[in-house]
Amino acid sequence: FESMVKFAKSAFAAALLAAIPSASAFVAPKAPFLNERIATSGKVDSSTSLNIFAEDVPYGEESRKYRRTVYDFDAWKKHRSQDRFWRNLGNIPNSGIYRGLINEVAAVATISTMACVWNGLTGGYTDFSGVNHDAVITSL
């Protein structure tokens, strides 16, 4: 009986999703893609598309032209080596992703550190031994 109830719920959900016209994943785009606009007009309209030709290009976009997409044997051997974890861990500060996200990571780290310090000062804390300590600032 339980399997019939699960099947009925699944069938109802599928019918409901099929009834929604905007749920189709195969919808033709309303506007031509960026490459098609360049090919047909010879120029890019920056008001309707991503302006990739702007002067202020972020590091992640600028470094795309230097990324390698094909491995030769030596590069593959280095990529699959057993010490790649430590090598990759040491290369984090040079990573393009890290460089692109450094401001966001710093903001989150700063806010979370301030929240931990504030909670420790005003609400007390428990150390690594499991001992509870009172709040340093008790007047709040």
N, C-alpha and C positions, 0 to 999 in steps of 0.2 A: 504494500500500500504506500509506503514512504517513497519508493522509487517512482510511483505514478505521480505523486504530488510534486516531486522534484522535476519530473519530465514536464508536467503541466506548467509549472512556474517558468521553466526554461523556454517552453514553446510560447508562452504568453510574452515573455521578454523579447524573444526573437520577432514575434508578430508586431509588437509595439515598436521595435527599432526599424522594422521594414516599413511601417506606416509613416515614419518621419521622413519627408523627402530630402531634408538637408543632411541626413546621415549617410548618404552615399559617398564612398571614397573615390568614385570614378567620375567626378565632375570635371568637365572641361574648363580650363582657366578662362576668365573673362577678358583678360588683357594679354597681349603677347609677351613672351618672356624677354628679358633684357637683351639677349643675343639676337633675337629676331628683330627687335626694334633697331638695334645697331645695324644689322644687315639690310633692313629695308630703308631706313632713313639716313644712315651714315653718321648719325650723332645720337647722343643719349640725352633724354630730357630729364634733368636732375630733379625736377619737381615731382615726378611720378615714380622714380626708381631710386634705388640705393646709389648714392653718388660715390662711386668707387674711385673717381678721378679727383677727389678733393685733395688739398695740399696736406692736411693733417691726417695722415694715415697711421693707424695704430701699429704697434710692433708686430702683433700677430699676423696682420694682413701683409705687412712689408716683408716678413720672413718667409712667406709661402713660396716665393720663387726659389729659395735655397733648399727646400725640402726634397729629399730624394724619395722616389717612389719605387725604384727597382733595386733589388739586392744583388750584389755579386757574391761569390762564395765566401770571400774574406769578411764582408760585411755581415753575411748571414751567420758565419761562425762566431763573430764577435757578439752579435745580437742574441744568440742562443747559448753563450758561455755561462758557466755556473756562477761566476763572480759578477754577473751583470747587475744583480740586486745592489751590491755595494757601490758599483760604478754609477748606476742610475741614481742611487740615493745621494751620492756626492755631486751629481750634476743638477740637482733640483734648482739651485740658485741661477743656473744658466739656462733653465728651461724656458721656452717661449710661452708656455701656458702660465708658468709662475710669473714671468715678467708681465704678461697681460692681466693677471689677476692680483698683483701685489697690493694695489690700493684696497680692493675688497677684502682680501685676506687680513691685511693690517687693521682695517676697521673692525672686522668681526673679532679678531684677537684682542684688540684694545677694549672693546665693549665687554667682552666676556671676562677679561681679566679684572676690569673695574667692578663688574657685578660680583665676582668671587671675593674680591677684597672688601667690598661694601658689606656683603653678607657675613664675612668673617668678623668685621669690625663691629657691626651692629647686632648680629644675631648669634654670634658665637660660631664655633667650628669644632669638628671632630678630627683629630690628627690621625696619622697612619696606624697608630697603635690602638685606635678605638677609644681614646680618652676624650671626653667632651670638655671643651673649654668655654668659659663664659665670654660674653661680648666684651670687647675692649671699651666701646662707647656705650654706656648703659643709660645715658640720659635721653636717647631717642626712642 
